[in-house]
C-alpha cells in the first residue's frame, strides 16, 4: 500500500510526457536459427535493429548498430548467418545484407541503393537466396536468384516481371519459386517459376477480384496452401493442387478472415490465424491429410493481436510476435503440441506501470445507409461527464484495419484526458470482400460519411465534449482527415494530417512508379477518372476547413510525396491556423525515435493550444 502522500500509479502516468511513452520498446519479427538461437528486431536504440538470444529472458545481444531501420531478419537454414534488409531515410529502397553474428561481419549483397529489393527467402541448403527488384524498370519487379557468397550485380535474373511481384518461397526440392503478383490490394495471383526451364505457370486464373495471401508450399511440393477469397466473401485457408488446379477448403472463413498460415515442412505442422473483429485467434495442429488439420490445444497468449510465426528446426515450437492495447510488443515461444507459451523478449515499458494502460471497448455505430460500423473506443479513467475531448484516429490503407495493438501515443493521450475513437469505416480490411469494396472509386466519399456518423455517435456519448473532437490520421488516414474537415467542417476542433493525400491527381502523378498501378485500381485512374479524382481531392475545397490544421510529412516519402503536405499547408494557412513539420530524413512515417519525439511533442502542443 502506498503512503497517503505517495502518488498512485495513475497519477505517475499522468506525469509522464509523450517522450516517455514513445520510449516504450517493441520486439518483433522473430526467426529461429537451426541451433535454437532466436533473432528478432528491437528498437531499444531508437530504430529497429537485429538482436538475438538463446533462451527466454536472457540478456539479448545486439548485432546491428545503424541509425536507419532494419526491416526484416532471416536465419540461414544451414549456416550460422542471417539475412537482413535496410533502407535509407525512409525511402523504402531496401538493400539486402548478410550478417555473421559471431564475427560481426556484415556483407552488403545488393549495393544498388537506387532500387528496391524485396526478400524472397533462402534455398533449403542456404547456398542461394531469391528476391524481387525493380532494377531493370522502376515500375515493375523482376525475380532474381543470387549465391550467398556473391555481391553487387552478380545476381541471375530468372524472370522479367510485368507488375508488383514478390517471391513467396522455394519449393521443397528448390527447383521452383512460388511468386505472388498483386494487381491491387484485393486482387492477386500466384505463379510457379521453374528455375531450370524458366516456365512461369499461372496457378490462380480467376474472374473478378480475389486475394491469394500468405501462400506456402505444401510439404510434398505438390500443392500450395493459401488464404484466399476467390470463392467466398472472407478469406479461408485452402489447398491448391498443382496437378489438377483444384482448390480444397482446409478451414472455412465463415464470418471472419483466416488471414495467415505458416507450415513446417518436416513435421507437417502448421499454425493459422483468424481475424475476429480485429482480435487474433490462433489454431495450431498438423496435417492429418492434404486438406485436413488435426488441431492441437489453442496457444496460451496474452494481448489481442499476434502474427509472424517461425517454427524452430524440429517443428516442436514456434516463435510469434504478440501485442495488445495494454501489452507492448514482444516475442513469445509456443509449444506446438500443448499450446503452452513462454515470453522470450522483455522490451520495456519505459518504467510506466502496465496496469495504467487502457483497454478499448469494441463498439458498433449506425451510419447513413443502415450499416453498423465497427470501432474501438477508449476513454480515460474517471473521464468527466460531458467534458472529455476525443481524438478520432483514422487508419490508413484505405484497406487497412485498426486492431487492438499497442500504441504509445494513444496511451499518452488517454493518460492526459483525451478519449480515442478508432473507426474501421467501409473499405477496411478484416470484414469481408464486399465491405472492402464499398469505398471503391466513385464511392470514395461514403467512407468519409462513416466518419461523420461516428462523430454523431460520439456526440451522444455521456463523457464526450462535442465541441472538442479532433480528426487525426496517417497516409490514406491523412486524406480522410482532410476530407472530413472539408466535407463536415463544423464537426472539428482541430485536425492532424500525417503523410496524407491532399490531391489525388498530384499524388498519382508523383508516387513511386511501382505503386501507381496498385493505387489506381483502388482510387481511379488518371486517364479515365481525372475529373472524379479532382472532385474528391480535399485541396480543391480547402477553403471549407474551419479548424486549426497540423500537417506532418517525411521529405523522402516514396508513397505519398511531400508535395501533398506542402500544397495543403500553404493553402490552408490563408484562412485557418496551420502548422507544418517536415523531416528531411524520413519517408512514409517516422521511424527514428528522435523524430517521433519531435513530431508527437509538437502534436501534443498543437492539441493543448487548440483543443
C-alpha positions as CSV (number, residue, x, y, z in Angstrom):
1,X,0.0,0.0,0.0
2,X,1.4,3.5,-0.8
3,X,1.8,6.0,1.9
4,X,-1.0,8.6,2.0
5,X,1.1,11.2,0.3
6,X,2.6,8.9,-2.3
7,X,1.3,9.3,-5.9
8,X,-0.7,6.4,-7.3
9,X,0.3,4.6,-10.5
10,X,-2.3,6.6,-12.4
11,X,-1.0,9.9,-11.0
12,X,2.5,8.9,-12.0
13,X,1.3,8.0,-15.5
14,X,-0.3,11.4,-15.9
15,X,3.1,13.0,-15.0
16,X,4.9,11.3,-17.9
17,X,5.3,13.3,-21.1
18,X,4.9,11.9,-24.6
19,X,8.6,11.2,-24.9
20,X,8.4,8.7,-22.1
21,X,5.5,6.9,-23.9
22,X,7.5,6.9,-27.2
23,X,10.3,5.2,-25.3
24,X,8.2,2.1,-24.7
25,X,10.1,-0.5,-26.7
26,X,8.9,-3.3,-29.0
27,X,10.5,-6.6,-30.0
28,X,9.1,-8.4,-33.1
29,X,9.8,-10.2,-36.4
30,X,11.5,-13.2,-34.8
31,X,13.2,-16.1,-36.5
32,X,14.7,-19.3,-35.2
33,X,18.2,-20.4,-36.2
34,X,18.9,-24.2,-36.7
35,X,20.7,-24.2,-33.3
36,X,17.7,-22.7,-31.5
37,X,19.0,-19.1,-31.3
38,X,16.2,-16.6,-31.7
39,X,16.9,-13.5,-33.8
40,X,14.5,-10.6,-33.8
41,X,14.2,-6.9,-34.3
42,X,14.0,-4.5,-31.3
43,X,14.0,-0.7,-31.2
44,X,15.9,-0.1,-27.9
45,X,18.4,2.1,-29.7
46,X,15.8,4.2,-31.4
47,X,15.3,2.2,-34.6
48,X,14.7,-1.5,-35.1
49,X,18.0,-3.4,-35.1
50,X,18.9,-7.1,-35.2
51,X,19.2,-8.7,-31.7
52,X,19.4,-12.4,-30.6
53,X,19.1,-14.5,-27.5
54,X,19.4,-18.2,-26.8
55,X,16.9,-18.7,-24.0
56,X,13.8,-16.9,-22.6
57,X,14.6,-13.8,-20.6
58,X,18.4,-14.0,-21.3
59,X,20.3,-10.7,-21.9
60,X,19.9,-10.2,-25.6
61,X,22.9,-9.5,-27.9
62,X,22.7,-6.6,-30.4
63,X,24.2,-7.3,-33.9
64,X,23.5,-4.2,-36.0
65,X,24.1,-0.6,-34.9
66,X,22.6,1.6,-37.6
67,X,20.7,4.9,-37.4
68,X,18.4,3.5,-40.1
69,X,15.7,0.9,-39.5
70,X,16.3,-2.8,-40.2
71,X,13.2,-4.2,-41.9
72,X,13.5,-8.0,-41.6
73,X,15.8,-10.7,-40.3
74,X,16.0,-14.3,-41.6
75,X,18.4,-17.1,-40.4
76,X,20.1,-19.3,-43.0
77,X,18.7,-22.8,-42.7
78,X,22.2,-24.4,-42.7
79,X,24.9,-21.9,-41.6
80,X,25.2,-19.6,-38.6
81,X,24.5,-16.4,-40.6
82,X,21.4,-14.4,-41.3
83,X,19.9,-12.0,-43.9
84,X,18.5,-8.6,-43.1
85,X,17.2,-5.6,-45.0
86,X,17.6,-1.9,-44.5
87,X,16.6,1.3,-46.4
88,X,17.9,4.8,-46.1
89,X,15.9,7.8,-44.7
90,X,12.6,6.0,-45.1
91,X,13.0,5.9,-48.9
92,X,11.9,2.2,-49.0
93,X,14.7,1.2,-51.4
94,X,15.8,-1.6,-49.2
95,X,19.2,-3.3,-49.7
96,X,19.9,-6.8,-48.6
97,X,22.8,-7.8,-46.3
98,X,24.4,-11.0,-44.8
99,X,25.5,-11.0,-41.2
100,X,27.8,-13.3,-39.4
101,X,26.6,-12.9,-35.8
102,X,29.8,-14.3,-34.2
103,X,32.4,-12.2,-36.0
104,X,30.1,-9.2,-36.5
105,X,31.0,-9.1,-40.2
106,X,28.3,-7.6,-42.5
107,X,28.3,-8.1,-46.3
108,X,26.2,-5.9,-48.5
109,X,24.7,-8.2,-51.0
110,X,22.9,-5.8,-53.4
111,X,24.6,-2.4,-53.1
112,X,22.2,-0.8,-55.5
113,X,20.6,2.0,-53.3
114,X,18.6,3.5,-56.1
115,X,16.4,0.4,-56.4
116,X,14.1,-1.7,-54.2
117,X,14.9,-5.2,-53.1
118,X,12.2,-7.5,-51.6
119,X,13.5,-10.6,-49.8
120,X,12.2,-13.9,-51.1
121,X,14.0,-16.4,-48.8
122,X,16.9,-18.8,-48.6
123,X,17.1,-22.0,-50.6
124,X,17.0,-25.1,-48.3
125,X,20.7,-25.6,-48.4
126,X,21.4,-21.9,-47.7
127,X,23.6,-21.6,-50.8
128,X,21.3,-19.2,-52.6
129,X,18.6,-16.7,-51.9
130,X,15.8,-15.2,-54.0
131,X,14.5,-11.6,-54.2
132,X,12.4,-9.3,-56.4
133,X,13.7,-6.0,-57.5
134,X,12.9,-3.1,-59.9
135,X,16.5,-2.8,-61.2
136,X,15.5,-3.3,-64.9
137,X,12.5,-1.0,-64.9
138,X,11.5,1.1,-61.9
139,X,7.8,0.5,-62.5
140,X,7.9,-3.4,-62.3
141,X,9.6,-6.1,-60.2
142,X,11.7,-8.9,-61.7
143,X,12.7,-12.1,-59.9
144,X,16.4,-12.8,-59.1
145,X,18.4,-15.6,-57.6
146,X,21.9,-14.9,-56.1
147,X,24.6,-17.0,-54.4
148,X,25.2,-16.3,-50.8
149,X,28.8,-15.5,-51.4
150,X,28.1,-13.1,-54.3
151,X,27.7,-9.3,-54.1
152,X,26.8,-6.3,-56.2
153,X,25.2,-7.0,-59.5
154,X,26.2,-10.7,-59.5
155,X,22.6,-12.0,-59.4
156,X,20.8,-14.1,-62.0
157,X,17.7,-12.5,-63.5
158,X,15.4,-15.6,-63.6
159,X,12.1,-13.9,-64.6
160,X,11.2,-10.5,-66.1
161,X,8.0,-9.3,-64.4
162,X,5.2,-7.1,-65.5
163,X,3.9,-5.7,-62.2
164,X,4.2,-6.0,-58.5
165,X,5.9,-9.3,-58.0
166,X,7.3,-10.8,-54.8
167,X,8.8,-14.2,-54.0
168,X,6.8,-16.3,-51.5
169,X,9.3,-19.2,-51.1
170,X,11.3,-22.0,-52.6
171,X,9.7,-25.4,-53.3
172,X,10.9,-28.3,-51.1
173,X,13.4,-29.5,-53.7
174,X,14.5,-25.9,-54.6
175,X,13.6,-26.3,-58.3
176,X,10.8,-23.8,-58.3
177,X,9.9,-20.5,-56.7
178,X,6.4,-19.5,-55.7
179,X,5.7,-16.0,-57.0
180,X,2.9,-13.6,-55.9
181,X,1.6,-10.8,-58.1
182,X,-0.6,-8.0,-56.7
183,X,-2.7,-6.1,-59.2
184,X,-4.4,-4.3,-56.4
185,X,-4.7,-4.7,-52.7
186,X,-7.7,-7.1,-53.2
187,X,-6.7,-8.8,-56.5
188,X,-3.7,-11.2,-56.5
189,X,-2.3,-14.1,-58.5
190,X,0.1,-16.9,-57.8
191,X,2.7,-18.4,-60.2
192,X,5.2,-21.3,-60.1
193,X,8.6,-20.3,-61.6
194,X,10.6,-23.3,-62.8
195,X,14.2,-22.3,-62.3
196,X,15.6,-24.7,-64.9
197,X,13.2,-24.2,-67.8
198,X,12.1,-20.6,-66.9
199,X,8.4,-21.7,-67.2
200,X,6.1,-19.3,-65.4
201,X,2.9,-21.2,-64.7
202,X,-0.2,-19.2,-63.7
203,X,-1.7,-21.1,-60.8
204,X,-4.8,-19.0,-60.0
205,X,-6.7,-17.8,-63.0
206,X,-9.9,-16.2,-61.8
207,X,-12.7,-13.7,-62.7
208,X,-13.3,-10.6,-60.7
209,X,-11.1,-9.8,-57.7
210,X,-9.5,-12.4,-55.4
211,X,-6.8,-12.4,-52.8
212,X,-4.2,-15.1,-52.5
213,X,-2.4,-14.2,-49.3
214,X,0.2,-15.9,-47.1
215,X,1.0,-18.6,-49.7
216,X,3.1,-21.5,-48.6
217,X,4.4,-24.6,-50.4
218,X,2.9,-27.8,-49.1
219,X,5.4,-30.2,-47.6
220,X,5.3,-32.5,-50.6
221,X,5.7,-29.8,-53.2
222,X,2.6,-30.9,-55.0
223,X,0.3,-28.2,-53.6
224,X,0.2,-24.7,-52.2
225,X,-1.6,-23.6,-49.0
226,X,-3.0,-20.1,-49.3
227,X,-5.6,-17.7,-47.6
228,X,-8.0,-16.8,-50.4
229,X,-11.4,-15.3,-51.0
230,X,-11.6,-16.5,-54.7
231,X,-14.8,-18.3,-53.9
232,X,-16.1,-16.6,-50.7
233,X,-16.6,-13.2,-49.2
234,X,-14.0,-13.8,-46.5
235,X,-10.5,-15.4,-46.6
236,X,-10.4,-19.1,-46.0
237,X,-7.5,-21.5,-45.8
238,X,-7.4,-23.6,-48.9
239,X,-5.0,-26.1,-50.6
240,X,-4.4,-25.7,-54.3
241,X,-3.4,-29.0,-56.0
242,X,-0.8,-28.1,-58.7
243,X,-1.6,-31.1,-61.0
244,X,-5.4,-30.6,-61.2
245,X,-5.6,-26.9,-60.4
246,X,-8.4,-27.6,-57.9
247,X,-8.8,-25.9,-54.6
248,X,-9.8,-27.8,-51.4
249,X,-11.0,-25.9,-48.3
250,X,-8.9,-26.7,-45.3
251,X,-10.5,-24.2,-42.9
252,X,-13.5,-22.0,-44.0
253,X,-13.6,-18.3,-43.2
254,X,-17.2,-18.1,-42.1
255,X,-17.8,-14.5,-40.9
256,X,-14.1,-13.8,-40.3
257,X,-11.0,-14.0,-42.3
258,X,-8.4,-16.7,-42.0
259,X,-5.6,-14.3,-42.7
260,X,-2.3,-16.1,-42.3
261,X,-0.7,-19.6,-42.3
262,X,2.8,-21.0,-41.5
263,X,3.8,-24.6,-42.2
264,X,6.8,-26.6,-41.1
265,X,7.8,-28.9,-44.0
266,X,9.5,-31.7,-42.0
267,X,6.7,-32.2,-39.4
268,X,3.8,-31.0,-41.5
269,X,2.7,-28.9,-38.5
270,X,1.0,-25.6,-39.2
271,X,-0.4,-22.5,-37.5
272,X,-3.1,-20.4,-39.0
273,X,-4.7,-17.2,-37.6
274,X,-8.3,-15.9,-37.8
275,X,-9.0,-12.2,-37.5
276,X,-12.2,-11.9,-35.4
277,X,-13.3,-8.3,-35.3
278,X,-9.7,-7.2,-35.1
279,X,-8.6,-9.8,-32.5
280,X,-6.3,-12.8,-33.4
281,X,-7.4,-16.3,-32.8
282,X,-4.7,-18.9,-33.4
283,X,-5.1,-22.6,-34.4
284,X,-2.1,-24.9,-34.3
285,X,-2.1,-28.5,-35.5
286,X,-0.7,-30.9,-38.1
287,X,-1.8,-32.1,-41.5
288,X,-3.7,-35.3,-41.0
289,X,-4.4,-35.3,-44.7
290,X,-3.7,-32.8,-47.5
291,X,-6.8,-30.9,-46.7
292,X,-7.5,-31.8,-43.1
293,X,-5.9,-30.4,-39.9
294,X,-5.7,-32.3,-36.6
295,X,-5.8,-29.4,-34.1
296,X,-3.6,-29.1,-31.0
297,X,-4.8,-27.1,-27.9
298,X,-5.1,-23.4,-28.6
299,X,-2.0,-21.4,-27.7
300,X,-2.0,-19.5,-24.5
301,X,-1.0,-15.9,-25.5
302,X,-1.7,-12.5,-23.9
303,X,-2.8,-9.4,-25.9
304,X,-5.2,-9.2,-28.7
305,X,-3.1,-9.4,-31.9
306,X,-0.4,-11.9,-32.9
307,X,1.5,-13.0,-36.0
308,X,4.8,-13.6,-37.7
309,X,5.1,-17.3,-36.9
310,X,8.6,-19.0,-37.1
311,X,9.0,-22.7,-36.4
312,X,12.2,-24.0,-34.8
313,X,14.3,-26.6,-36.6
314,X,12.5,-29.5,-35.1
315,X,9.0,-28.1,-35.5
316,X,8.3,-28.6,-31.8
317,X,7.8,-24.9,-31.0
318,X,7.3,-21.6,-32.8
319,X,8.0,-18.0,-32.1
320,X,5.3,-15.4,-32.6
321,X,5.0,-11.6,-32.1
322,X,2.3,-10.6,-29.6
323,X,0.8,-7.2,-28.9
324,X,-2.3,-5.8,-27.4
325,X,-3.8,-2.4,-26.4
326,X,-2.3,-2.8,-22.9
327,X,0.5,-5.2,-23.9
328,X,3.6,-3.7,-25.6
329,X,5.0,-5.8,-28.4
330,X,7.2,-8.8,-27.5
331,X,8.1,-12.3,-28.8
332,X,6.7,-15.4,-27.2
333,X,7.6,-19.0,-28.0
334,X,4.8,-21.6,-28.0
335,X,5.0,-25.4,-27.6
336,X,3.3,-26.6,-30.7
337,X,1.6,-29.6,-29.2
338,X,0.5,-28.2,-25.8
339,X,-0.1,-24.6,-26.6
340,X,1.9,-23.5,-23.6
341,X,3.7,-20.2,-24.2
342,X,6.7,-18.5,-22.7
343,X,7.8,-14.9,-23.1
344,X,11.3,-14.6,-24.6
345,X,11.9,-10.9,-25.0
346,X,11.4,-8.2,-22.5
347,X,11.1,-4.9,-24.4
348,X,10.5,-2.4,-21.6
349,X,7.5,-0.1,-20.9
350,X,9.9,2.8,-20.1
351,X,9.0,2.5,-16.4
352,X,5.4,3.3,-17.0
353,X,3.2,0.9,-15.0
354,X,1.5,-1.5,-17.4
355,X,-1.7,-1.5,-15.4
356,X,-2.2,2.1,-16.2
357,X,-2.7,1.3,-19.9
358,X,-6.3,1.4,-21.1
359,X,-8.2,-1.4,-22.9
360,X,-10.6,-0.2,-25.6
361,X,-14.3,-1.1,-25.9
362,X,-15.3,-2.7,-29.2
363,X,-18.4,-0.8,-30.4
364,X,-20.6,-0.6,-33.5
365,X,-22.4,2.5,-34.6
366,X,-25.0,3.1,-37.3
367,X,-24.1,5.0,-40.4
368,X,-26.1,6.7,-43.2
369,X,-27.2,3.5,-45.1
370,X,-28.1,1.5,-42.1
371,X,-24.8,-0.4,-41.7
372,X,-23.1,-0.9,-38.4
373,X,-19.5,0.4,-38.4
374,X,-17.0,-1.3,-36.0
375,X,-14.8,0.9,-33.9
376,X,-12.5,0.8,-30.9
377,X,-13.4,3.4,-28.2
378,X,-11.1,4.1,-25.3
379,X,-11.8,6.6,-22.5
380,X,-9.6,7.8,-19.7
381,X,-10.1,6.5,-16.2
382,X,-12.7,8.8,-14.4
383,X,-13.4,10.7,-17.6
384,X,-15.5,13.7,-16.7
385,X,-19.1,13.6,-18.0
386,X,-19.6,15.9,-21.0
387,X,-16.1,17.4,-20.8
388,X,-13.8,14.8,-22.4
389,X,-12.1,15.7,-25.7
390,X,-11.8,12.9,-28.3
391,X,-9.2,12.2,-30.9
392,X,-10.8,10.4,-33.9
393,X,-7.8,8.4,-35.2
394,X,-8.4,7.1,-38.7
395,X,-6.3,4.3,-40.1
396,X,-4.5,4.3,-43.5
397,X,-4.7,1.9,-46.4
398,X,-7.5,2.5,-47.3
399,X,-7.7,-1.3,-47.0
400,X,-6.1,-1.2,-43.5
401,X,-7.7,-2.1,-40.3
402,X,-7.4,-0.7,-36.8
403,X,-6.7,-3.6,-34.5
404,X,-6.2,-3.7,-30.7
405,X,-2.4,-3.5,-30.8
406,X,-0.1,-1.3,-28.6
407,X,0.2,2.4,-29.4
408,X,2.3,4.6,-27.1
409,X,0.9,7.8,-28.4
410,X,-2.7,6.6,-27.8
411,X,-1.9,5.6,-24.2
412,X,-0.3,9.0,-23.7
413,X,-3.4,10.8,-24.9
414,X,-5.6,8.6,-22.6
415,X,-3.4,9.3,-19.6
416,X,-3.7,13.0,-20.3
417,X,-7.5,13.2,-20.5
418,X,-8.3,12.5,-24.2
419,X,-10.6,9.7,-25.3
420,X,-9.6,7.9,-28.6
421,X,-12.0,6.7,-31.2
422,X,-10.7,4.4,-33.9
423,X,-13.3,3.5,-36.6
424,X,-13.0,0.8,-39.2
425,X,-15.0,2.6,-41.9
426,X,-16.2,0.9,-45.1
427,X,-13.2,-0.1,-47.3
428,X,-11.4,-1.5,-44.3
429,X,-9.9,-5.0,-44.4
430,X,-11.0,-7.7,-42.0
431,X,-14.7,-7.7,-42.7
432,X,-15.0,-9.5,-46.0
433,X,-14.6,-8.7,-49.7
434,X,-17.9,-6.9,-50.1
435,X,-17.2,-4.5,-47.2
436,X,-13.7,-3.7,-48.6
437,X,-15.1,-2.6,-51.9
438,X,-17.7,-0.3,-50.5
439,X,-15.4,2.8,-51.0
440,X,-14.0,2.0,-54.4
441,X,-13.6,4.9,-56.8
442,X,-16.9,6.7,-57.1
443,X,-18.0,5.5,-53.6
444,X,-14.9,7.1,-52.0
445,X,-16.8,9.7,-50.0
446,X,-19.1,7.2,-48.5
447,X,-16.2,6.2,-46.1
448,X,-15.9,9.9,-45.1
449,X,-19.6,9.8,-44.3
450,X,-18.9,6.9,-42.0
451,X,-16.5,9.1,-40.1
452,X,-19.2,11.8,-39.8
453,X,-21.7,9.2,-38.4
454,X,-19.0,8.1,-35.9
455,X,-18.8,11.7,-34.6
456,X,-22.5,11.9,-34.3
457,X,-22.4,8.8,-32.2
458,X,-19.8,10.3,-30.1
459,X,-21.9,13.4,-29.5
460,X,-24.5,11.2,-27.8
461,X,-21.9,9.6,-25.5
462,X,-22.2,10.9,-21.9
463,X,-18.4,11.7,-21.4
464,X,-17.7,13.4,-24.7
465,X,-17.4,17.2,-25.2
466,X,-18.9,17.6,-28.7
467,X,-17.0,20.9,-29.2
468,X,-13.6,19.2,-28.7
469,X,-13.4,16.5,-31.3
470,X,-10.1,16.1,-33.3
471,X,-9.5,14.4,-36.6
472,X,-6.1,12.6,-36.8
473,X,-4.8,10.1,-39.3
474,X,-1.8,9.0,-41.4
475,X,-1.3,8.2,-45.1
476,X,-4.8,7.5,-46.5
477,X,-6.0,8.3,-43.0
478,X,-4.5,11.8,-43.6
479,X,-6.7,12.1,-46.7
480,X,-9.6,11.1,-44.5
481,X,-8.7,13.9,-42.0
482,X,-8.6,16.5,-44.8
483,X,-11.8,15.2,-46.5
484,X,-13.7,15.1,-43.2
485,X,-12.6,18.7,-42.4
486,X,-13.7,19.9,-45.8
487,X,-16.9,17.9,-46.0
488,X,-18.0,18.4,-42.4
489,X,-16.1,21.5,-41.2
490,X,-18.4,22.2,-38.2
491,X,-17.6,18.9,-36.5
492,X,-13.9,19.5,-35.7
493,X,-11.9,21.4,-33.2
494,X,-8.6,20.6,-34.9
495,X,-7.1,18.3,-37.5
496,X,-3.7,16.4,-37.7
497,X,-2.7,15.2,-41.1
498,X,0.3,12.8,-41.1
499,X,1.8,11.9,-44.5
500,X,-1.7,12.3,-46.0
501,X,-3.0,12.7,-49.6
502,X,-4.4,16.2,-50.4
503,X,-4.7,15.9,-54.2
504,X,-5.3,12.5,-55.8
505,X,-4.1,13.8,-59.2
506,X,-0.7,15.0,-58.0
507,X,-0.4,12.0,-55.7
508,X,-0.8,9.6,-58.5
509,X,1.4,11.6,-60.8
510,X,4.2,11.6,-58.3
511,X,4.0,8.4,-56.3
512,X,6.6,5.7,-56.9
513,X,6.3,4.2,-60.4
514,X,6.0,0.8,-59.0
515,X,2.9,1.8,-56.9
516,X,0.8,3.7,-59.5
517,X,-1.0,0.7,-61.0
518,X,-1.9,-0.7,-57.5
519,X,-3.2,2.7,-56.3
520,X,-5.2,3.5,-59.5
521,X,-7.0,0.2,-59.1
522,X,-8.3,1.5,-55.7
523,X,-8.8,5.2,-56.3
524,X,-9.4,5.5,-60.1
525,X,-7.0,6.2,-63.0
526,X,-5.6,9.4,-64.1
527,X,-6.6,8.6,-67.7
528,X,-10.2,7.7,-67.1
529,X,-11.2,9.2,-63.8
530,X,-9.3,12.5,-63.6
531,X,-12.4,14.7,-63.2
532,X,-13.7,12.5,-60.4
533,X,-10.3,12.5,-58.7
534,X,-10.3,16.2,-58.8
535,X,-13.8,16.3,-57.3
536,X,-12.8,14.3,-54.2
537,X,-9.4,15.9,-53.6
538,X,-9.5,18.0,-50.4
539,X,-7.1,20.6,-51.9
540,X,-9.9,21.8,-54.2
541,X,-12.2,22.6,-51.2
542,X,-9.6,23.5,-48.7
543,X,-11.3,26.9,-48.1
544,X,-14.0,25.0,-46.2
545,X,-11.7,23.9,-43.5
546,X,-12.7,25.8,-40.3
547,X,-10.5,24.4,-37.7
548,X,-6.7,24.6,-37.0
549,X,-4.6,22.2,-39.0
550,X,-1.3,20.5,-38.4
551,X,0.5,18.8,-41.3
552,X,3.5,16.5,-40.8
553,X,5.4,14.6,-43.5
554,X,8.7,13.0,-44.5
555,X,10.7,14.5,-47.3
556,X,11.7,11.1,-48.7
557,X,8.2,9.7,-48.8
558,X,8.0,7.4,-51.9
559,X,4.4,6.6,-51.4
560,X,2.7,10.0,-50.7
561,X,5.2,12.6,-52.0
562,X,5.9,15.5,-49.7
563,X,4.3,17.9,-52.2
564,X,1.0,16.8,-50.8
565,X,1.8,18.4,-47.4
566,X,3.4,21.5,-49.0
567,X,0.3,22.3,-51.1
568,X,-2.3,21.8,-48.4
569,X,-0.4,23.6,-45.7
570,X,0.2,26.6,-48.0
571,X,-3.5,26.9,-49.0
572,X,-5.0,26.2,-45.5
573,X,-2.7,28.8,-43.9
574,X,-4.5,31.5,-45.7
575,X,-7.6,31.2,-43.6
576,X,-7.0,28.9,-40.5
577,X,-4.1,28.5,-38.1
578,X,-1.8,26.0,-39.8
579,X,1.4,24.3,-38.8
580,X,3.7,22.3,-41.0
581,X,6.6,20.0,-39.9
582,X,8.8,18.2,-42.5
583,X,11.5,15.7,-41.6
584,X,14.4,15.6,-44.1
585,X,15.5,12.0,-43.1
586,X,12.1,10.3,-43.0
587,X,9.8,8.7,-45.5
588,X,6.2,7.5,-45.2
589,X,6.0,7.9,-41.4
590,X,8.6,8.5,-38.7
591,X,10.9,5.6,-37.9
592,X,13.6,7.4,-35.9
593,X,13.0,7.9,-32.2
594,X,14.2,11.5,-32.1
595,X,11.9,12.4,-35.0
596,X,8.9,10.6,-33.4
597,X,9.6,12.5,-30.2
598,X,9.8,15.9,-32.0
599,X,6.7,15.1,-34.1
600,X,4.4,14.0,-31.3
601,X,5.6,16.6,-28.9
602,X,4.6,19.1,-31.5
603,X,1.2,17.4,-32.0
604,X,0.6,17.5,-28.2
605,X,1.5,21.2,-28.1
606,X,-0.9,21.8,-31.0
607,X,-3.7,20.0,-29.3
608,X,-3.1,21.7,-26.0
609,X,-3.3,25.1,-27.7
610,X,-6.3,24.5,-29.8
611,X,-8.4,21.8,-28.0
